[in-house]
Amino acid sequence: MGAIKVHEFTTVDGVVDTPMWTVDYGFPEDLASSIGALTAASSAILLGRTTYQMFAPAWSTRTVEEDPGAPFFNDTRKYVVSSTLTDADADWNNSVVLGGYDADRIRRVASEEDGDVYVSGSATLVRALLADGLVDELHLYVYPLAVGTGIRLFQDGAPRTPLSLVGATAFSNGVAHLVYAPAPAAG
């Protein structure tokens, strides 16, 4: 059974919106190795519709020579949570549309995988996964920048979500990698 591991690039003020601001910080080897470790342990990718539609054109034509992550994104099975896309719309190699969000269906996908299930971006999906207790690890790559506006992973009015810090690393470009797991139940 695979663990569901979420990867988010975020600012110190919690914005996870299309992270074009990451470009200013480069992609040093220590950061690349950290993300590579996440993807290496994964046998599936789980994405929401919006992230899928951004990733598909960006990754589907990349080669390993252009980006060492290309084989993972292009060859790994991708599950798309969407109530509007069909399998015919999911024309990126190895993509399957799961339909609208269904926690039990996602549990089944994770239980059938030999490796972990990697989630990137997909803020709406990640919020639902967190609410249903399906996130095993939340990997926040916190950039030393506040942008003031944009989509936040934890929105105003979101339910209280206790987490336990299980790892923290600082990278050469000033990015902090914080790893959280569900907090143990009180009691």
N, C-alpha and C positions, 0 to 999 in steps of 0.2 A: 504494500500500500504506500502510495506516495504522499508526502507532506505537501501542503499548499504553501508556497513561499512567494510573498509579494515583494516586488522591487519598485520603489518609487524614488525618482529624483524630486527633491523638494527644496524650497527656500527656507530660511530661518523663520519666516512668517507663515509657513505651512502651505505655500502655493505649489501645486503639482501640475498645473495647467501646462500645455505644450512647452516643454522645458528648453526653449531656445537659448536661455540664459546660461545653460551649461557650457556652451561653446567657448565662452570667455575664460573658462577654467581649464580647458584642454582635457585630454583623456590619458593621464599618465599611467604607467605600467602597474602601479599599485592599485589604482582604481579598476583598471581593466582586469587584473587578476582576481579581484574580489567578485566582480560580476561574472567573470568566467567560471569561478567556483560554483556560483549559483546555477548557471546554465549547464555546467558539466554534470551536475547531479540530477538534472531534470530530463524526463522522457516525454513531457508534454508541456504545451503552452496554453494558458487560458486567458482569453482577452474579451473585453467588451467590444461592442460594435464600433464605436468611435475610434478606439485605439487600433482595432483590427484594420479599419479603413485608412488609417494613417500609416500603419506599419507595412501593409501589403505592398503598396507601390514603392515605399522607401527601401524595403529589404529584398523584395522578390527578384530584383535585377542585380543585386550586389554579389560579388564573388569573394572567395576567401582571400584573394590577392588584395582586394579593396578593403576588406574588413574581416578579421579572423572570426567574428561572430556570425558571419553570413550563413555558414552551413547549419548552425544551430537553428536560426530563425527560419531558414528555407526548408530544411529537411525534417524537422521535428513536427509531430502531429500538433495541430492547432485547433483548439475548441473555442468557438465563438458564441458568446451569450448574446442573443439578439432576438427580439420578437418581430423584427422587420426584414432581416436578411434570410435568404434561402441558401441551400447548398449550392445552387447555381450561381448565386452572387459571390460565394466564397471560392474564388478561382485561384487563390494563392495555394501553392503546392501543399498537400496534406492538411487541408482545412475542412472542418466539420462544423456545421451550425447546430448548436444544442437547442435552439429556441429561446423563449424568454427565460428569465432567471428562475431557477428551480434548485433550491438547496439540496434536495435529495439526489437530483440528477448529477450535480457537481460532486457530491460525496461518492457516488458510484464511479464517476470518471476517476477521481483520485484513488479509489480503492482498486481499480483495475490497472493502474499504472505501475510499472516496475520501479520507476524513479519518481522524483518529485514532480510537482506541477508548478510551473513558473508563471507568475502573473506580473505583467509590467504595465504601468499606467493604469488605465481602466478605472478611474476614480469611483464612478457610480457602482461598478461591479464590486470593487474592493470594499466599499462601504457596506454593501449587502453581505459579502462574505464575512466581514468583521462582526456584523450584527448577528449573524447565524453561527458564530463561533467556528468558522471554517478555515481561518487563517492560522497556520501553524507558526510561521515566522513572518514578521513584517520588517523588511530591510529598507530603512530610510537613508538615502544618500543626501545629506543636508548640506546645501551650498551656502557659503558665507555671504548671503545676499538677501535683502528684503525687497520685494517688488511691489508690495502694497495692494495689488488687486490680482484676481485670477481665481481659478477653481482651487478649492482647498480640499484635502482629503477629509478632514474633520470640519464639517460646516457648522455655522451657528445653529444651535438648537439640536445638534446631534446627541444621541444618547451617550451617557457616560460609558467609557470603554477602558477599563483597567488593563494595563499591560505590564509585563516584567521585562526589564532590560537584561538581555543575555549576552550582549557583546557591544563593544564600541571601539572604533579604530579611526585614527586621523590619517588622511592621505596627504601626499606631497603637495597637492594643489589647494589645500585648505578645506577640502570636503570632509565631513564627518560621516562615518557609516555607523548608524545605530541599529541594532538588531533587537526586536522585541518579540516576545511570545505572549500568549494569553496569560494573564495573571492567575495564579492558583485561586480556586474558589475560597472565599472567606468562610471561616467557620470551624 
